[in-house]
Amino acid sequence: MDKGIRPFCNNLFVQLNEERRRGLLSNLQFRKNVRITLMEEFGITEASASTHYNHAFKTLKELNAELVSGLGRPPEKNNGGRKKKATLVAEAVTLLLGYTPAAVEFIDQQYTECVAAAAGAIGPVDVVDQVPNGWDKIEGGEEVAPAKTYTVTRVKDGAVIATGLLLTDAEALCAKAVAAKKAKLAFA
């Protein structure tokens, strides 16, 4: 054959598209006929024939989208009907945290009202300037040792993974690494 695959496919696409538009071929039969003809004429694979069909489809769609109306995926099904990952992550965060501008405003308002009510009930609080080294002072005047924090390291090379974690968080991080079959972690 004198012509290459692309020009042949483009011509065949236009010829059979007219039959499809007249109702002589369904969209499925049209696509199948174009691909099978290409496979028989040129001895190419089905995947290659599909690639040439898609190229002809996109070319004709750029020239005149009306000629290929009804072919291909509908616009809302682009990307295989899947949502983009960024959209999925944003929706997941919204669902998990219940974040909406109205919710944040409501929480801020509730917090402000609570703080005002608590300040009125407690009265003035004494400020303590001198606190023993390493100790925290709570409102009632009682001295409390600060919560112990842990550092998580990789056992193999001693690399620091996280610091300043509470015991439960450090244990959870080590357990998560074991569950994911990652490097063994230890905390101290």
Buried (B, 14 or more C-beta within 10 A) or exposed (E): EEEEBEEBBBEBBBEBBEEBBEEEBEEEEBBEBBBEBBBEBBEBEEEBBBBBBEBBBEBBBEEEEEBBEEBBEEEEEEEEEEEEEEEEEEEEEEEEEEEEEEEEEEEEEEEEEEEEEEEEEEEEEEEEEEEEEEEEBEEEEEEEEEEEEBBBBBEEEEEEBBEEBEEEBBBEBBEEBEEEEEEEBBBE
